[in-house]
Amino acid sequence: MAYRYLIWFCQECPAFRLAEFEALLTLFKCEAKICCPNKEKPFLVVQSNQREDEEKLIQVTKRSVCVRSLIHLWADSTSREALFSQLKNCEFIKQKEYAGKERSFRINVDTYGKKITLQTKVDKIEELAFLPFEGPINLNKPDNSFQLIEYYGLLSNSAPDEPYELYFGRWLADGGRRFSLDVSLKERKFISNTSMVPWLTAIMSNLALVKDGDVVIDPFVGSGSLLIAAAKFGAYTIGSDIDYLLLHGKRKPSRRYVKQRDPDESVFANFAQYEITSQYLDVIVSDASKPCWRPFEFDAIITDPPYGIRENSRKIGTDKYDMTYKVPEEYIDCHYPSKVLYRFEDILKDLFALALKNLKIGGRLVFWIPRITDYKMEDSLPHHPSFKLISCCNQDMKLNVSRVLACYEKLSNESNNEIFIPYVIKNFRELYFTGIAELNDTKQERQAKHRQFLGQKEMN
Ligand SMILES: C[S@@+](CC[C@H](N)C(=O)[O-])C[C@H]1O[C@@H](n2cnc3c(N)ncnc32)[C@H](O)[C@@H]1O
């Protein structure tokens, strides 16, 4: 017998829905199949021949930040009459556990793309009076909660009189959107200017298939926002960052109107705030271009590397010709190494090199990459023969720039394979400013032109 389920996605994250959902199906080993995926629509129907997949789909839903609700689908159609006739013939409807005298129930009516009044909702429930439910109605804590959902399209200002699609089924679970409230940046002890919003960090951990007992690393850890999600999902977490002052909570406060940071702000303090210190391994000051990890296999790498737009990224090094220069003994303790430009191309090479050496086979590498939207997605991503691209989700930023959440799975330890970095990544910084400034403009000229350009765009 085929069991069908309706996945109702929430509004905020269309670009990430499918990728997150597919990753979670993999994580929970759920064999349900997606029927006719449609990136635009907030509904997805999945089907399985095994009843056990229902429990797995509930786990998927509870973990997902993109899914709003999971419904065991009893009928779906493009017309009300057809929906009702399907329902009358539905094999579940007469089963005791749903229709029995002692089973309380409730029916909710939801619409997408059109607002309707409470009275209209009541009228729609009355139309369902033919359902053979014999139990008492219980609006607060029913044994079974049923849902009629009407889909009026994506444009609420031109919604038709009748819905394009109707669904009816038994509610099973709500998604994990609460995650965003539980670890909200507003109340978080330690944040930086680039701390990521919780729902995106959860999606990253979901794409990376993070589970209990995994060991997860972020080599550009900053305030550790990505690790919090991984830790919440049961992973042991570790990170590194080149910025000593940031890691020690000594940089200028990132919150508006706050003049001074608290003395105990740190990544660890956040873990303590969320009572997940058992998942905290450490964060260390270290340059990602010179990884210090022993031969060890992480289960996943999740990171948001610097793109070098707001400021140039730096790594330890020198432009001086005299490579034989050694820091005199007496200065070694107080020596701060000099830094040089860390191009995004090199950041990616180092990231894949880290994954090649320190990620388990089958482990996932999930990271953000900037994109110039004038270039096609497939021309904007690196390729490495030892890694398979699993998904890439585009998030528009501004002007012609977006960022892509890329997810790769490691296939082999073959280290002779070369990474291919596309032109647009190699020249990202220059392309970002192209059309606005000449390549040989000075930094100040470029920035001034860029500011002017942004100002004009915003005014338009
Ligand atoms: C986009 S931020 C990451 C933000 C982080 N996800 C958070 O939750 O705050 C990039 C980070 O990379 C760090 N970084 C820049 N160059 C680095 C390098 N060579 N090695 C390690 N970290 C570096 C920066 O200090 C910054 O904290």
The ligand as a Gaussian input file, in Angstrom:
#p B3LYP/6-31G(d) Opt

LIG

0 1
 C       32.378000      35.418000       7.770000
 S       33.309000      35.324000       9.207000
 C       32.693000      33.894000       9.996000
 C       31.622000      34.235000      10.954000
 C       31.231000      33.095000      11.822000
 N       30.486000      32.105000      11.088000
 C       30.472000      33.560000      13.045000
 O       29.587000      32.834000      13.486000
 O       30.783000      34.606000      13.595000
 C       34.859000      34.842000       8.629000
 C       35.855000      34.613000       9.726000
 O       37.061000      34.161000       9.123000
 C       38.125000      34.638000       9.910000
 N       39.349000      34.559000       9.108000
 C       39.793000      35.426000       8.157000
 N       40.967000      35.015000       7.668000
 C       41.282000      33.857000       8.306000
 C       42.352000      32.949000       8.249000
 N       43.403000      33.167000       7.423000
 N       42.333000      31.862000       9.038000
 C       41.279000      31.629000       9.888000
 N       40.257000      32.478000      10.006000
 C       40.236000      33.563000       9.233000
 C       37.710000      36.045000      10.277000
 O       38.383000      36.472000      11.431000
 C       36.211000      35.869000      10.516000
 O       35.926000      35.665000      11.864000

